[in-house]
Amino acid sequence: MVGRSLQLAARHPAESFVYLVGDRPVVVCWGYEKEAADTLLVPNLPRVPEPTPPPAPASLVEHRRLLAAPAVLPVTAARIAAPAGIPWLRTLLAALPLLLLLLAGAWLLRSLLPDDPALTLATREGPPAPPAPAAGPDPLPAMKASLNSEENRAKALNIELAAIEAELKKRIAGCKPPEPPPAPPPAPKPPQVATAPPTPPPAPRPEPPRPPANDGKLRLPTAPTGDYSFMQGCWRTDPFRHETIQSQPGVSSYCFDSSGYGQLEWRRGRTACRTRAQARFEGPTLRLRDADTTCNDGSHWYADQLVCQRGADNVAQCSGNSRGALGPTSWQVNLHKIN
């Protein structure tokens, strides 16, 4: 539609659309089709007079003269018949909004056009790789040492169990059943005549002394001795705190042979400390001593000792003391046989 309007604007209509307004020519229906322009004409507009044809020549000489002479038309008709110039400025101004609209639409639709693929790749080296973390300490030697210690302890416990079973069998074999009381002599028959006096009741037998209660507590001999067979086996203490800062109490286990030499194991949760131990009499007092060592969690075990005195029924009443990292500590425990 716009292109057709531009084509029609580039040419003037027919001469029938030229009128006079005063003494000036006016062209109407510029830019319209000829058929559509006829419907727009006003019937009362004054038209430009048609040019009058020249009179016919009277003779051949006159006719040749007229042909050789240039045709002279009225000034007004010549001006009206001459084609007018194309108004390019007005045409461009009229078409400028349409051109701006086309440019704006093309700019808005530019994102829908496919872009050419980017074939150039830029590479950049990353930061250097972080150094490998340092290898932690190898737990295998500590685990092997713990396994060896547990195997040695198992062997010691098996030996102790065998000794206890042998001692039990020996004691069972040495126990004899009590002899039954002698039967009372038969009562003499009373004579037929006189009645026999009533026989007195038999005197009550004295009860044998009761053995000490089998409560599993350590009992000391009546006098100090160099025979420590009464300590043979394993003994467990009551729970106690080896240091004042411990939130959970622990338990010490002693295992001795018949000569009073053995080892100590102290446990608190998963923490275990093992070291050698020794039992010796110093006068009427039995002392159990151990040595410094390192526990399985890396903490330090400070040597302690148990001082045991003879109490009621020869039960050993022991008091422990230790000089740890935060000062001296003391406690009261009993030793119980481990079955």
Stockholm file with secondary structure:
# STOCKHOLM 1.0

chainA/1-339         MVGRSLQLAARHPAESFVYLVGDRPVVVCWGYEKEAADTLLVPNLPRVPEPTPPPAPASLVEHRRLLAAPAVLPVTAARIAAPAGIPWLRTLLAALPLLLLLLAGAWLLRSLLPDDPALTLATREGPPAPPAPAAGPDPLPAMKASLNSEENRAKALNIELAAIEAELKKRIAGCKPPEPPPAPPPAPKPPQVATAPPTPPPAPRPEPPRPPANDGKLRLPTAPTGDYSFMQGCWRTDPFRHETIQSQPGVSSYCFDSSGYGQLEWRRGRTACRTRAQARFEGPTLRLRDADTTCNDGSHWYADQLVCQRGADNVAQCSGNSRGALGPTSWQVNLHKIN
#=GR chainA/1-339 SS CHHHHHHHHTSCCCGGGEEEETTEEEECSTTSCHHHHHTTCCTTSCBCCCCCCCCCCSSHHHHHHHHHSCCCCCHHHHHHHSCCCCCHHHHHHHHHHHHHHHHHHHHHGGGGSCCCCCCCCCCCCCCCCCCCCCCCCCCHHHHHHHHHHHHHHHHHHHHHHHHHHHHHHHHHHHCCCCCCCCCCCCCCCCCSSSCCCCCCCCCCCCCCCCCCCCCCBCBCCSSCCSCCGGGCEEEEECCBCSSTTCSSCBEEEEEECTTSEEEEEEEETTEEEEEEEEEEEETTEEEEEECCEECTTSCEECCEEEEEEECGGGBEEEEEEEEETTEEEEEEECEEECC
#=GC SS_cons         CHHHHHHHHTSCCCGGGEEEETTEEEECSTTSCHHHHHTTCCTTSCBCCCCCCCCCCSSHHHHHHHHHSCCCCCHHHHHHHSCCCCCHHHHHHHHHHHHHHHHHHHHHGGGGSCCCCCCCCCCCCCCCCCCCCCCCCCCHHHHHHHHHHHHHHHHHHHHHHHHHHHHHHHHHHHCCCCCCCCCCCCCCCCCSSSCCCCCCCCCCCCCCCCCCCCCCBCBCCSSCCSCCGGGCEEEEECCBCSSTTCSSCBEEEEEECTTSEEEEEEEETTEEEEEEEEEEEETTEEEEEECCEECTTSCEECCEEEEEEECGGGBEEEEEEEEETTEEEEEEECEEECC
//
